[in-house]
């Protein structure tokens, strides 16, 4: 199981690469919840928290995990933001990532 101190598993490397490509300047607050929504559709919540905290050091693993565990569709008032996030991830391999992760 992933936790704050465990190394990032090989299975998450493609996710991390996609996030680094998409968010080369870091993940903004406006991007945070839509990104969680997209990732937890495919990844376990612990894995989503791990990869976000590794991709952007401004996000503590435990805080992201709490947010990911608490996430419900109600956290996204406009699901257009989730579609926008998928579009943001697309040039960085989102479709291949989905296929690789069974999404």
PyMOL commands that set and color helices and strands:
alter all, ss='L'
color gray80, all
select helices_A, chain A and resi 10-22+29-40+45-55+61-70+73-75+80-90+94-100
alter helices_A, ss='H'
color red, helices_A
deselect
rebuild
show_as cartoon
